[in-house]
């Protein structure tokens, strides 16, 4: 652990951007609040799982102070100004000394860790101080370090939690088999979060229109086939562009449009997409009422819109499946859209659930992508209804966790 943090400091010295942000963030000071609720999330995805709890706590107990910490700069930079909490911080490197200093300064009434966050120094110090500590939206698999023959010390770390709220019965069974009984199957709060986004978006549409979304609506106007590709990476983009090029070349697919929302929107990546499409694209930040009508590929080069944009497609493609793992499939499924993604999805419960529900397909190459898109585009209403039903069946995690943690 200490070696890991040392390597981060060395990387910062050599100019690594995220490492420099992380090291600089260690210099933040903790504000003094009266027994705040402390919530820790690794990055943006985990924060979105905590967000329904945060917003309900703020709504029902407005005087309760809330402090959120991140480990990842990508999480902190995106949510550092989140107005539903009292302070957002980087988590100090998880050494024994830092854990003691941080908890001395923060004095939390409870701690909530999201999904995969298991920092020994903090958990053991919280346990020593008898501070209620919870893990939410956790998911466990046999291959994890806890369950290795030599993993007893790591497994014992789970006894630092007052209660562990897991996403599925497989995680519960695995934990109980290894002697961890303080566990509850509650599900994944992201389903509640995504359902709330849909309702909020519908309300906003009736009240005031976001001009950026109005441009997206104009882009898809009259299109027979619209693909929304979210959080895409180069391999995903190459396959999708091949599909668009083939559609144009053979004349069999007419009026196909692609909305591409890349995972990275820096100029280098946007230039790669520009070259891939030989310049035949329109960036959302440069769109207007005139040029939007003539574009076939719209590149979303701004953040914060993807969860809303899925509603305008017929099919959703989720990126990341040819890399470390797919991104958020629930964002698309909640709008009742068929979902397609690459082969690396086995560690994502919701992706497997969507496949089992007949609402999603995984692809490994262009031929499989073409077949999956053709099937989904031709039957998007029927397949999309299965996606929406799957999401409905998973709602309720926030209610269960909130009531138990706050003793309602």
Secondary structure, 3 states (H helix, E strand, C coil): CHHHHHHHHHHHHCCCHHHHHHHHHCCCCCCCCCCCEEEEECCHHHHHHHHHHHHHHHHHCCCCCEEEEECCHHHHHHHCCCCCCCEEEECCCCCHHHHHHHHHHHCCCEEEEECCCCCHHHHHHHHHCCCEEEEEEECCCCCCHHHCCCCHHHHHHHHHCCEEEECCHHHHHHHHHCCCCCEEECCCHHHHHHHHHHHHHHHHHHHCCCHHHHHHHHHHCCCCEEEEEEEECHHHHHHHHHHHHHHHHHCCCCCEEEEEEECCCCHHHHHHHHHHCCCCCEEHHHCCCCHHHHCCEEECCCCCCHHHHHHHCCEEEECCCCCCCCCCCHHHHCCCCEEEECCCCCCCHHHHHHHHCCCEEECCCHHHHHHHHHHHHHCHHHHHHHHHHHHHHCCCHHHHHHHHHCCC
